[in-house]
Amino acid sequence: MSDLFADAAQERLQQVAPLALRLRPRSLEEFVGQEQVLGEHSALRLAITEDRVGSAILYGPPGTGKTTLARIVAETTGAAFEELSAVSASVKDVREVLARARERLGTSGQRTILFLDEIHRFNKAQQDALLPAVEEGLVTLIGATTENPYFEVNSALLSRTQIYELQPLGEEELQTIVRRGLAALEVEAPDEVVALVARRAGGDGRNALNILELAAQTARAEGVGLNEEHVEDAARKRPLVYDKGGDAHYDFISAFIKSMRGSDPDAAVYYLAAMLEGGEDARFVARRMVVLASEDIGNADPRALLVAVAAAQAVEHVGLPEARLNLAQAAIYLAKAPKSNASYVALKEATADVRELGQTRPPDALRDAHYRGAKKLGRGEGYIYPHDDPRGFEAEYLPEVLRGKRYYRPSGTGEESDSG
């Protein structure tokens, strides 16, 4: 009786399951996107079709096909397929899977594939429990994660797996998924509606089908055709792929800095908005702007440092959300300012010489001559006071071994254009 009820429940589950689950691809032919890793002659595609998949970690944003790809492997492989979620699995669960894999291999020679969803949630001890089994080939591990595995997965485990990065789906790929959804729902929609769903999905195939399903349900309840208003209502807010605790934190601040350095104010404001919407610490953003003001602008526009410091002070004194305006103003100023890394290069080269020469002392003429006995040691001898004698402005002040060296080389832009 229990099997009967289980079969009935499974059948009804297929009817009530979300559209995204019902339309999950079951073969590589149905899979949409990720041509960079699943192209016709790619190593991964050939490995799947020939049932020789090695241990791998699938890394990418939500809705890009990580779990789907693992299930396709399950459908095509002759190996036993075990599945665990790192959110709920314990070391005990892992050891039980490994015990079954060893027994299976010993009795029938059947291999075992272990799919571990959200592998980044496993702590070091849990990952270490997997290591010997992966190393000796007892199981083939397929991990899925939305977090950068190079930050979250043990290096020992990484060295025994192949990393495949899955990208957010493009709008054309999402439109293909949406049209499949329309067919499954037996609903018609114009191309503009299909395109709008794709745009609002944020590169996430699951989200595209969720938006479509909700929009279609609303249209059906109103007794009208599916239109753009239904889509906008279902989408509400485009998903923001930003995790201030993960690699997005580094990716977005890197893009922000490079946009200002490259004099693109529009990109700078966009990445600033994305970070602030994602909950990034505004003080961290401000600190990076203060650094950029000297590193990439310097004396080409000395006011850039004042603007950046003022923005950092505004964050402290005004706080969010109002300080967003101060940060935006400063970001645009820094992006549009003339650029020079002359100060950065000068300090870098001078530091290299200091380390090489062991902090060579200043010439005697420049050393302190205010203490008793300094003159007997020759301190200050030959020093020219520049305000009394113009020759002092043309004198060499570097240590003897470095005479003639030039660290500061003006960029020729902005206020460095006339510098000597």
Salt bridges, closest charged atoms under 4 A:
GLU50 OE1 - ARG52 NE 2.61
ASP51 OD1 - ARG111 NH2 3.15
GLU75 OE2 - ARG26 NH2 2.87
GLU82 OE2 - ARG100 NE 2.93
GLU82 OE2 - ARG104 NH2 3.02
GLU83 OE2 - ARG71 NH2 3.02
GLU96 OE2 - LYS92 NZ 2.69
GLU118 OE1 - HIS120 NE2 3.44
ASP128 OD2 - LYS124 NZ 3.06
GLU135 OE2 - ARG160 NH2 2.85
GLU136 OE2 - ARG102 NH2 2.77
ASP191 OD1 - ARG179 NH2 3.40
GLU213 OE2 - ARG22 NH1 3.73
GLU222 OE1 - HIS230 NE2 2.81
GLU232 OE2 - ARG200 NH2 2.95
ASP233 OD1 - ARG236 NH2 2.68
GLU277 OE1 - LYS237 NZ 3.85
GLU277 OE2 - ARG324 NH1 3.70
GLU280 OE1 - HIS249 ND1 2.68
ASP281 OD1 - ARG283 NE 3.33
ASP296 OD1 - ARG261 NE 2.87
ASP301 OD1 - ARG303 NH2 3.49
GLU349 OE2 - ARG409 NH2 2.72
ASP353 OD2 - LYS405 NZ 2.53
ASP364 OD1 - ARG367 NH1 3.52
ASP364 OD1 - ARG379 NH1 3.62
ASP368 OD1 - HIS370 ND1 2.95
ASP389 OD2 - ARG391 NH2 2.75
GLU400 OE1 - ARG403 NH1 3.58
GLU415 OE2 - ARG303 NH1 2.87
